[in-house]
Amino acid sequence: MILLMLQKGVKSLAGRLAEFFTQGADGAAAPVTASAWTQGRAKLRPTAFIELNEAAVLATFYAPEHAAGVRRWCGHRLCALDGSLLHLPHQAALGDHFGWVATANAKGPCAARHVMARASVCYDVLNRLVLDARLEPAKGAEREVGALHLAAVGPGDVVVTDRGYNGREWFERVRQAGADFVGRVPRRWHGAADALFRADAAGVSVTAELARPGAAALQVRLVTVRLVTGELEVLATSLLDEGAYPTAAFGALYAERWGVETFYGLLKGRLELENFSGHSVEAVQQDFFSSVLLGNLESVLSAPAQAALSAGDAQRQQSARVNRARSFQALKGRALALFDREAPAEVILAELTCLMQAAPVAQRRQRRPTAAGRSLHHQRYQKKHVF
């Protein structure tokens, strides 16, 4: 059940079942009906994928003996928090669990409504790993859902957030978890930040105090960063030491937050998450958490291939990176062998590295952003999905 869910697919259920159960040595297997599949998956808890992610991926990757292979920023793990809305199948049971969202236009509310859920992740952007994932009702407050992730962070972590996560209460929650924070703040948020917006100067760092009646003031550092678009950003951080964390370093640091946005692009695009394989609450949760596990597996297993490609960048005009479509396809094709205890793990991993290393894509820098209309047309009509 777990292997079949990890292999994903946009084919018909009958076609996927027939393909999956004829991958044995003799290519023959008893027919499996869609009804049998539905009854079988009802017995599998979605938490199985959460436990597999924690025990088989995260615990191994972050084990002390593998510390040298973990990418960090100034000795810190960068953990980006963000959420995204998911469109769910139009089913009453899903609407009762996740909630209905009414649509509206310029004329006001419409009669139509949709079932939507809020996906939220805590994402190690440098190592491309989901540390914690949540699937909650769409109307849940983004910051309150984000607070659930703080159990996955601790000393040595830096929590990087967008403007949806700010304020003294949020910053105190992060500090109570033992982590530091770097967050973008909006205009009219604090007098010291507004002064920086008015000055419109990049590379400025000042300290400010966030006061609350009956409590000690929280000291934060405000740093200004200029985007390539010319817009000025103001970041609030608990990293107060200018010597250890220079002001000039925060632009590149905050740019790393984009990794969590591209992760949602991976879920919804390459892995076709919103093309759910079932209409029950458990089926939706299984699809979501299995996709998170699959993404983490690909990140870990493609790392050796990326290291081999990076070693040859000096002989190329552009840096080479692993073709994610090819790496997911390789992982899908070798999933059965990878999880088969009788198969030699070293051989399977070597084959995966070889497959993922082939046909890399060039990493072109300083490219102009794609226009919104062209990007939407590409996503709808041109982009090919992995499965």
Phi, psi and omega in degrees: 000313182294317181297319180294321178293323180291335179281350175053210177126144177252009177285173175296152181300319179299318179295319179294318180296316180297319180293318184292315186275010172244022179268008179286180184296321182265358178070012182237143178201156178293142181297140178245126183272161177297326178296318179296320178297315181297317178293323180291317183290337178294341181267357183255122179283140177300335180295346177301322180287327176294315181294321177297319180297316183289317187274321187267335184250296188294315181298325179285314184296320183265013177299145182307324182289346179253013186301328182295337182269358181270123179283136181221162176249115181051038180083002183250148170274129181268114184246107180269134176250135175194159179237167179205145180274141179242135173276125181254163177302147183282081182229141183299319182297321178290321178296321178294327183275312186261341178101155178257144178238119180281145178268160180210159175223195183297337181272355179119191181299147178253167180285336183288150175214157185227155174269126181223150177232157177256114173270140180216138181224152166254116195237123173283100190289332181282330181252002176055051181230134174279119179275329180202139181227145179225146174231106189235169175303145186297329184278000177294140181297133184301320182290323179291321175294320178299327180297334178295335181284343188293345174291343182267357180245168181191197181304137181093352179262148173241119181271119184251126185223163175269191186293343180290346182239097177203178181104157184300317182299316180294314181298322178294323177299318179296317180293324177295332176284352179094359183259167172260169182226150168222116184222143177283135181247150181273173173290156181059034178261319181205146183302319181293323178291320179298323178297323178291321177298318181292322180292330176054046179239129179275159176076025179255141179226124178225161176253148180217163179243133175260111186266154174212132182304132176080009181220156178292147180293144177261121181273130178230160177251130179254127184235136178260140182225136179261125178279166179294339178281352183095350180288144178263131174249147173242123181253139173253134183215154174268000177276089191275339187282110179296325181293318180280330183228084183299147180303322183295343184275347188283337177297311179293325179298310184291332177297333179295338180300336180300340179301326179289330176292317179292334176295318177295326174298322177295314181299312186277334182264282184302319185263000174050047184301319185286356171270072189292147184271000179204169185246008178263164178300317181295322180295317178297316179295321177299314180298318182294307185288332175289326177293321177297315178298317180297318178298319179293320178299317180296321180298316182288316186283340178271352182300315178299322178294319179294322178297320179293321178293317181297330180295337180258011183295334181296336180265006182243156175287322176238153177294147179256141176226158182298135175285109186297325178298318180290322182292321177292323179294322177295318179295320178297317182291334183252010184299316181298315180293324182295323182266002178276118184296335181281342180279137178292118185300321183299320180293315181296317180294323178294320178296318179298317179299318179296316180294318182287336181280340183285151176051057179289167177250150181279137178267094181271127184261160176057039175274148179289141179300145178285138179299148184300319181296317179294321180297316180296318179298320180296315182296323185279320193240343187244324187294133178261135183272158184292314187252000000 
